[in-house]
């Protein structure tokens, strides 16, 4: 069985990290920040100030539509985008680790 990620090597002193450093990669932080901004704009911006938007979605004013259905669709889209992006990041990291292991074997 493999030791947990971020755990010190047997000869190394120090406690394991609560969160491995790669979870705080710049790519992940930027993704989380961007999705948080989308969430905040959808929750607070559009729903609270939608009365000022003078157009309709179907037969309903945009404020009613966003408050009743649109925000839920946006939140589902945020989850889908996050899952897709994290999967892509993991594939990229696996390829990079595989290439690094290949270089170590050759070197």
C-alpha positions in Angstrom: 0.0 0.0 0.0 1.3 3.4 -0.9 1.7 6.1 1.7 -0.7 9.0 1.6 0.2 11.9 -0.8 2.3 14.5 1.0 3.5 12.0 3.7 7.2 12.4 4.6 9.6 9.8 3.3 10.7 7.2 6.0 14.0 9.0 6.6 12.5 12.5 6.5 11.3 14.3 9.6 8.1 16.4 9.8 4.4 15.9 9.8 2.6 15.1 6.6 0.8 18.0 4.9 -2.9 18.3 5.6 -3.3 19.1 2.0 -0.7 18.1 -0.6 0.9 21.1 -2.2 -0.3 20.1 -5.7 -3.9 20.7 -4.6 -3.0 24.4 -4.4 -1.5 24.5 -7.9 -2.0 27.9 -9.6 -4.3 26.3 -12.2 -6.6 25.0 -9.5 -6.7 28.3 -7.7 -7.5 30.2 -10.8 -10.2 27.8 -11.7 -11.8 28.0 -8.3 -11.5 31.9 -8.3 -13.2 32.1 -11.7 -16.0 29.7 -10.8 -16.5 31.6 -7.5 -16.9 34.9 -9.4 -19.4 33.3 -11.8 -21.3 32.0 -8.7 -21.3 35.3 -7.0 -22.4 37.2 -10.1 -25.2 34.8 -10.7 -26.4 34.6 -7.1 -26.1 38.3 -6.1 -25.7 40.3 -9.3 -28.3 38.9 -11.7 -30.9 37.7 -9.2 -30.9 41.0 -7.1 -30.5 43.5 -10.0 -32.4 41.7 -12.7 -35.4 44.1 -12.5 -33.1 46.6 -14.3 -32.6 44.2 -17.1 -35.4 44.9 -19.5 -35.6 41.8 -21.6 -37.4 38.5 -21.4 -36.6 34.8 -21.6 -39.5 33.3 -23.3 -42.6 35.0 -21.8 -41.0 35.7 -18.4 -38.9 38.6 -17.3 -35.2 37.8 -16.8 -35.4 38.5 -13.0 -38.1 35.9 -12.5 -36.4 33.4 -14.8 -33.0 33.7 -13.1 -34.5 33.5 -9.6 -36.6 30.4 -10.4 -34.5 28.4 -12.8 -31.5 30.1 -14.4 -29.4 30.2 -11.2 -29.9 26.5 -10.7 -28.7 25.8 -14.3 -25.7 28.0 -13.8 -24.8 26.1 -10.6 -25.1 22.8 -12.4 -22.9 24.2 -15.2 -20.3 25.3 -12.6 -20.1 21.7 -11.2 -19.8 20.2 -14.6 -17.0 22.7 -15.6 -15.2 22.1 -12.4 -15.3 18.3 -12.8 -14.2 18.5 -16.5 -11.3 20.9 -15.7 -10.1 18.8 -12.7 -10.2 15.7 -14.8 -8.1 17.4 -17.5 -5.6 18.7 -14.9 -5.3 15.2 -13.5 -4.6 13.7 -17.0 -2.0 16.4 -17.7 -0.3 15.8 -14.3 -0.3 12.0 -14.9 1.3 12.5 -18.3 3.9 14.8 -16.8 4.7 12.3 -14.0 4.9 9.5 -16.6 7.3 11.5 -18.7 9.4 12.4 -15.6 9.5 8.7 -14.6 10.6 7.8 -18.1 13.4 10.3 -18.0 14.6 9.0 -14.6 14.7 5.4 -16.0 16.7 6.5 -19.0 19.0 8.8 -16.9 
